[in-house]
Amino acid sequence: MQAALEDRTVQGIWEPHLKGKLAMADVVDRVTVRAAEVLAENGYWMWPSQAATEELTSWQDLHGNYWVVDPNNGYIWVWGT
């Protein structure tokens, strides 16, 4: 999914998902979409996705800091803490 997206921000992932325009081929895609939902609910619309695994995703804020999102429990923490 992410490789095909031009806009890898929270908004660029979440809004197409709501419109049914994303084909979520695997668990990593589903984790990324769920994390985008968590970030959207918190107002972090412009954070771009950096990486994803089957459990966590990483994102970059507008100041260049990196964050990890656990989409299962909604926790967001700065990379390295």
ROPA-516252 format. One record per residue: residue number from 1; residue in one letter; x, y, z of N, C-alpha, C in turn. Coordinates in steps of 0.05 Angstrom, whole numbers, m for minus. Atoms other than C-alpha are relative to their C-alpha. Last residue first. Example, Ala and Ser with C-alpha at 12.3 -4.5 7.8 and 13.67 -1.06 7.14 Angstrom:
2
@nr:2 | rest:S | npx:m16 | npy:m24 | npz:m1 | capx:273 | capy:m21 | capz:143 | cpx:m15 | cpy:22 | cpz:14
@nr:1 | rest:A | npx:18 | npy:m24 | npz:0 | capx:246 | capy:m90 | capz:156 | cpx:18 | cpy:24 | cpz:0
***
This chain:
81
@nr:81 | rest:T | npx:9 | npy:m2 | npz:m28 | capx:240 | capy:133 | capz:499 | cpx:m11 | cpy:m26 | cpz:9
@nr:80 | rest:G | npx:m22 | npy:0 | npz:m19 | capx:282 | capy:127 | capz:436 | cpx:m8 | cpy:3 | cpz:29
@nr:79 | rest:W | npx:m20 | npy:20 | npz:5 | capx:230 | capy:147 | capz:385 | cpx:22 | cpy:2 | cpz:20
@nr:78 | rest:V | npx:m23 | npy:m10 | npz:15 | capx:178 | capy:193 | capz:417 | cpx:20 | cpy:m23 | cpz:m3
@nr:77 | rest:W | npx:m24 | npy:m8 | npz:m15 | capx:116 | capy:157 | capz:441 | cpx:22 | cpy:8 | cpz:m19
@nr:76 | rest:I | npx:m19 | npy:m14 | npz:18 | capx:45 | capy:147 | capz:416 | cpx:23 | cpy:9 | cpz:17
@nr:75 | rest:Y | npx:m23 | npy:m14 | npz:m12 | capx:0 | capy:96 | capz:451 | cpx:18 | cpy:13 | cpz:m22
@nr:74 | rest:G | npx:1 | npy:m29 | npz:5 | capx:m66 | capy:81 | capz:416 | cpx:23 | cpy:15 | cpz:12
@nr:73 | rest:N | npx:8 | npy:m13 | npz:m25 | capx:m73 | capy:11 | capz:447 | cpx:0 | cpy:31 | cpz:m3
@nr:72 | rest:N | npx:17 | npy:17 | npz:m16 | capx:m72 | capy:m33 | capz:385 | cpx:m10 | cpy:14 | cpz:25
@nr:71 | rest:P | npx:28 | npy:m3 | npz:7 | capx:m46 | capy:21 | capz:338 | cpx:m19 | cpy:m17 | cpz:17
@nr:70 | rest:D | npx:10 | npy:27 | npz:m4 | capx:21 | capy:25 | capz:374 | cpx:m30 | cpy:2 | cpz:m6
@nr:69 | rest:V | npx:29 | npy:2 | npz:m7 | capx:50 | capy:89 | capz:346 | cpx:m6 | cpy:m30 | cpz:2
@nr:68 | rest:V | npx:10 | npy:27 | npz:4 | capx:124 | capy:106 | capz:346 | cpx:m29 | cpy:m1 | cpz:8
@nr:67 | rest:W | npx:19 | npy:10 | npz:m20 | capx:148 | capy:177 | capz:337 | cpx:m8 | cpy:m28 | cpz:m8
@nr:66 | rest:Y | npx:12 | npy:25 | npz:8 | capx:207 | capy:210 | capz:301 | cpx:m17 | cpy:m11 | cpz:23
@nr:65 | rest:N | npx:m1 | npy:21 | npz:m21 | capx:225 | capy:283 | capz:310 | cpx:m15 | cpy:m25 | cpz:m10
@nr:64 | rest:G | npx:m21 | npy:20 | npz:5 | capx:237 | capy:325 | capz:248 | cpx:4 | cpy:m21 | cpz:21
@nr:63 | rest:H | npx:m25 | npy:m10 | npz:m11 | capx:198 | capy:386 | capz:272 | cpx:23 | cpy:m19 | cpz:m5
@nr:62 | rest:L | npx:m8 | npy:m23 | npz:17 | capx:136 | capy:372 | capz:229 | cpx:26 | cpy:13 | cpz:10
@nr:61 | rest:D | npx:16 | npy:m24 | npz:m3 | capx:130 | capy:303 | capz:260 | cpx:11 | cpy:23 | cpz:m16
@nr:60 | rest:Q | npx:m16 | npy:m23 | npz:m5 | capx:158 | capy:238 | capz:232 | cpx:m18 | cpy:25 | cpz:4
@nr:59 | rest:W | npx:9 | npy:m24 | npz:14 | capx:122 | capy:172 | capz:237 | cpx:19 | cpy:22 | cpz:6
@nr:58 | rest:S | npx:m15 | npy:m24 | npz:m7 | capx:138 | capy:101 | capz:258 | cpx:m7 | cpy:23 | cpz:m19
@nr:57 | rest:T | npx:m7 | npy:m17 | npz:23 | capx:90 | capy:42 | capz:258 | cpx:17 | cpy:23 | cpz:11
@nr:56 | rest:L | npx:m4 | npy:m29 | npz:m5 | capx:82 | capy:m16 | capz:305 | cpx:5 | cpy:15 | cpz:m26
@nr:55 | rest:E | npx:9 | npy:m9 | npz:m27 | capx:57 | capy:m89 | capz:308 | cpx:1 | cpy:31 | cpz:4
@nr:54 | rest:E | npx:25 | npy:12 | npz:m6 | capx:62 | capy:m122 | capz:239 | cpx:m12 | cpy:10 | cpz:27
@nr:53 | rest:T | npx:m3 | npy:29 | npz:m3 | capx:116 | capy:m74 | capz:220 | cpx:m28 | cpy:m11 | cpz:6
@nr:52 | rest:A | npx:21 | npy:15 | npz:m14 | capx:114 | capy:m3 | capz:193 | cpx:8 | cpy:m30 | cpz:2
@nr:51 | rest:A | npx:m4 | npy:29 | npz:2 | capx:161 | capy:51 | capz:169 | cpx:m23 | cpy:m14 | cpz:16
@nr:50 | rest:Q | npx:m27 | npy:7 | npz:5 | capx:165 | capy:126 | capz:158 | cpx:4 | cpy:m30 | cpz:m5
@nr:49 | rest:S | npx:m8 | npy:27 | npz:m9 | capx:94 | capy:151 | capz:153 | cpx:29 | cpy:m6 | cpz:m8
@nr:48 | rest:P | npx:m4 | npy:21 | npz:20 | capx:88 | capy:225 | capz:143 | cpx:8 | cpy:m26 | cpz:13
@nr:47 | rest:W | npx:m22 | npy:17 | npz:m5 | capx:58 | capy:270 | capz:198 | cpx:3 | cpy:m21 | cpz:m22
@nr:46 | rest:M | npx:m22 | npy:m4 | npz:20 | capx:12 | capy:321 | capz:167 | cpx:24 | cpy:m17 | cpz:5
@nr:45 | rest:W | npx:7 | npy:6 | npz:27 | capx:m54 | capy:301 | capz:201 | cpx:24 | cpy:1 | cpz:m20
@nr:44 | rest:Y | npx:m27 | npy:1 | npz:13 | capx:m29 | capy:298 | capz:273 | cpx:m3 | cpy:m7 | cpz:m30
@nr:43 | rest:G | npx:m5 | npy:m24 | npz:15 | capx:m96 | capy:320 | capz:303 | cpx:27 | cpy:1 | cpz:m14
@nr:42 | rest:N | npx:m16 | npy:m18 | npz:m17 | capx:m101 | capy:267 | capz:357 | cpx:8 | cpy:26 | cpz:m14
@nr:41 | rest:E | npx:16 | npy:m7 | npz:m24 | capx:m158 | capy:230 | capz:323 | cpx:14 | cpy:19 | cpz:18
@nr:40 | rest:A | npx:21 | npy:m19 | npz:9 | capx:m117 | capy:233 | capz:259 | cpx:m17 | cpy:9 | cpz:23
@nr:39 | rest:L | npx:m13 | npy:m27 | npz:3 | capx:m58 | capy:201 | capz:295 | cpx:m20 | cpy:21 | cpz:m9
@nr:38 | rest:V | npx:m8 | npy:m10 | npz:m27 | capx:m100 | capy:142 | capz:319 | cpx:12 | cpy:28 | cpz:m2
@nr:37 | rest:E | npx:25 | npy:m7 | npz:m14 | capx:m132 | capy:134 | capz:250 | cpx:6 | cpy:12 | cpz:28
@nr:36 | rest:A | npx:9 | npy:m25 | npz:12 | capx:m64 | capy:135 | capz:217 | cpx:m25 | cpy:10 | cpz:13
@nr:35 | rest:A | npx:m17 | npy:m20 | npz:m12 | capx:m43 | capy:80 | capz:265 | cpx:m7 | cpy:28 | cpz:m11
@nr:34 | rest:R | npx:9 | npy:m3 | npz:m27 | capx:m102 | capy:38 | capz:243 | cpx:16 | cpy:22 | cpz:15
@nr:33 | rest:V | npx:26 | npy:m15 | npz:1 | capx:m84 | capy:50 | capz:171 | cpx:m11 | cpy:5 | cpz:28
@nr:32 | rest:T | npx:m6 | npy:m28 | npz:8 | capx:m11 | capy:30 | capz:183 | cpx:m26 | cpy:16 | cpz:m1
@nr:31 | rest:V | npx:m12 | npy:m13 | npz:m23 | capx:m31 | capy:m33 | capz:222 | cpx:5 | cpy:30 | cpz:m7
@nr:30 | rest:R | npx:21 | npy:m4 | npz:m20 | capx:m78 | capy:m54 | capz:166 | cpx:10 | cpy:15 | cpz:24
@nr:29 | rest:D | npx:18 | npy:m21 | npz:10 | capx:m24 | capy:m44 | capz:114 | cpx:m21 | cpy:6 | cpz:20
@nr:28 | rest:V | npx:m14 | npy:m26 | npz:m2 | capx:25 | capy:m84 | capz:156 | cpx:m16 | cpy:23 | cpz:m10
@nr:27 | rest:V | npx:3 | npy:m10 | npz:m28 | capx:m27 | capy:m140 | capz:164 | cpx:15 | cpy:27 | cpz:3
@nr:26 | rest:D | npx:m12 | npy:17 | npz:m21 | capx:m31 | capy:m150 | capz:89 | cpx:m3 | cpy:14 | cpz:27
@nr:25 | rest:A | npx:m8 | npy:27 | npz:8 | capx:m62 | capy:m128 | capz:23 | cpx:10 | cpy:m17 | cpz:23
@nr:24 | rest:M | npx:m18 | npy:8 | npz:m22 | capx:m100 | capy:m67 | capz:46 | cpx:7 | cpy:m29 | cpz:m3
@nr:23 | rest:A | npx:0 | npy:29 | npz:m1 | capx:m128 | capy:m41 | capz:m19 | cpx:20 | cpy:m8 | cpz:21
@nr:22 | rest:L | npx:m25 | npy:14 | npz:m6 | capx:m140 | capy:33 | capz:m7 | cpx:m5 | cpy:m30 | cpz:1
@nr:21 | rest:K | npx:m19 | npy:0 | npz:22 | capx:m195 | capy:72 | capz:m42 | cpx:27 | cpy:m14 | cpz:5
@nr:20 | rest:G | npx:m2 | npy:27 | npz:11 | capx:m252 | capy:56 | capz:5 | cpx:19 | cpy:m2 | cpz:m23
@nr:19 | rest:K | npx:14 | npy:1 | npz:26 | capx:m268 | capy:129 | capz:16 | cpx:1 | cpy:m27 | cpz:m13
@nr:18 | rest:L | npx:28 | npy:m5 | npz:m6 | capx:m249 | capy:124 | capz:90 | cpx:m17 | cpy:m1 | cpz:m25
@nr:17 | rest:H | npx:11 | npy:24 | npz:m13 | capx:m183 | capy:92 | capz:69 | cpx:m30 | cpy:4 | cpz:5
@nr:16 | rest:P | npx:6 | npy:20 | npz:21 | capx:m170 | capy:149 | capz:20 | cpx:m11 | cpy:m26 | cpz:12
@nr:15 | rest:E | npx:23 | npy:m8 | npz:17 | capx:m178 | capy:198 | capz:78 | cpx:m6 | cpy:m20 | cpz:m23
@nr:14 | rest:W | npx:26 | npy:3 | npz:m13 | capx:m134 | capy:160 | capz:127 | cpx:m23 | cpy:7 | cpz:m18
@nr:13 | rest:I | npx:7 | npy:28 | npz:m4 | capx:m72 | capy:150 | capz:84 | cpx:m29 | cpy:m3 | cpz:10
@nr:12 | rest:G | npx:m2 | npy:14 | npz:25 | capx:m60 | capy:218 | capz:54 | cpx:m6 | cpy:m29 | cpz:2
@nr:11 | rest:Q | npx:23 | npy:m7 | npz:16 | capx:m85 | capy:251 | capz:118 | cpx:m1 | cpy:m15 | cpz:m27
@nr:10 | rest:V | npx:24 | npy:11 | npz:m13 | capx:m35 | capy:213 | capz:160 | cpx:m25 | cpy:6 | cpz:m17
@nr:9 | rest:T | npx:8 | npy:m13 | npz:m25 | capx:18 | capy:232 | capz:110 | cpx:m24 | cpy:m15 | cpz:12
@nr:8 | rest:R | npx:m2 | npy:19 | npz:m22 | capx:43 | capy:183 | capz:58 | cpx:m4 | cpy:13 | cpz:27
@nr:7 | rest:D | npx:1 | npy:m15 | npz:m25 | capx:17 | capy:223 | capz:m1 | cpx:1 | cpy:m19 | cpz:23
@nr:6 | rest:E | npx:m16 | npy:m24 | npz:4 | capx:37 | capy:191 | capz:m67 | cpx:2 | cpy:16 | cpz:25
@nr:5 | rest:L | npx:12 | npy:m26 | npz:m8 | capx:13 | capy:123 | capz:m44 | cpx:19 | cpy:23 | cpz:m7
@nr:4 | rest:A | npx:17 | npy:m11 | npz:21 | capx:35 | capy:62 | capz:m84 | cpx:m12 | cpy:27 | cpz:7
@nr:3 | rest:A | npx:m17 | npy:m5 | npz:23 | capx:95 | capy:45 | capz:m39 | cpx:m17 | cpy:13 | cpz:m22
@nr:2 | rest:Q | npx:m14 | npy:m25 | npz:m3 | capx:50 | capy:53 | capz:22 | cpx:17 | cpy:7 | cpz:m25
@nr:1 | rest:M | npx:16 | npy:m24 | npz:0 | capx:0 | capy:0 | capz:0 | cpx:17 | cpy:25 | cpz:0
***
